[in-house]
Amino acid sequence: DFGGEFKKHSLVAITAAFGFLIALTWKEPIIELVDLIVAKIGIMEGVYSGLISAVVVTVLAVLGLMIISKWSAEKE
């Protein structure tokens, strides 16, 4: 029925909004940490440093998603 579907999709949208809020909260600390590590390693400064930071954050995010997916699959 329409009411049930509306409630289900609303719940998904609200959950996604909270997830987005959490991601925005963690964005700056993660970027600052990766930038600090890249600077300490002594990798090139400037544009390349930002590119390397983006790649590292992307790899960490993908690994995190893989771990969460595996954890979620084990739970079922």
N, C-alpha and C positions, 0 to 999 in steps of 0.2 A: 504494500500500500504506500501511498505518497508520503504520509506522515513518518512512517518507519524509514523509508529511503532518505527523506529530508534530514531526519535525526542522525542517521548513519553518516551521511556526507558532511553534515555540519560538524560532527565529532571529528572526522578526519581532517577537516579544514582547521578547526581549532587546535588540534594536536600538531598539525604542520606549522601553524603560527607560533606555538610555543617552542617547537624545535628550531624555527628560524630565529626567534628571540634568543634562545640559548646559544646558537651559532654566532650571532652578532656579538654576544657578550664575550665569548671566547676568542673572537677574531683577533683583536689587538694583542692580548697577552701571548697568543701563539706566534703571531708575526714578529713581535718584539723578541721572543725567545729564539726563534730561528735566525733572525737578523743578528742577534748577539753571538750565536754559535758560529754563523758564517763569518762574522768579523773576527772572532777569536781564532778561527782556523786560518784566517788571512787570505780568503778567497777574494778575487778582484772586487774593487769598489765600484759604485755607480750602477749602471743599468744591469750589468751582469750579476751583481750582488742581489738585486731585486728579482731577477730571473731565477737564480739559484734558490733563493728563499721560496719563491712560488712553487718550484719543482719539489722542494723538500716538503712543504706544507701539503701539496697534492699527494705525494707518496704516503705521508703520514695519515692523511684523511682516508685514502683508499685502504690502507692497512687497518685502520680503525673500523671502517665499514665492513671489511672482511671478517674481523674478529667479532663484531656485533652480529653479523649475519650467521656466523657459525654458532655463537652463543644462543641466538634466537632459535635456530634449527634444532639444537640439542634440547631446548626446553619443550618443544612440541612432541 
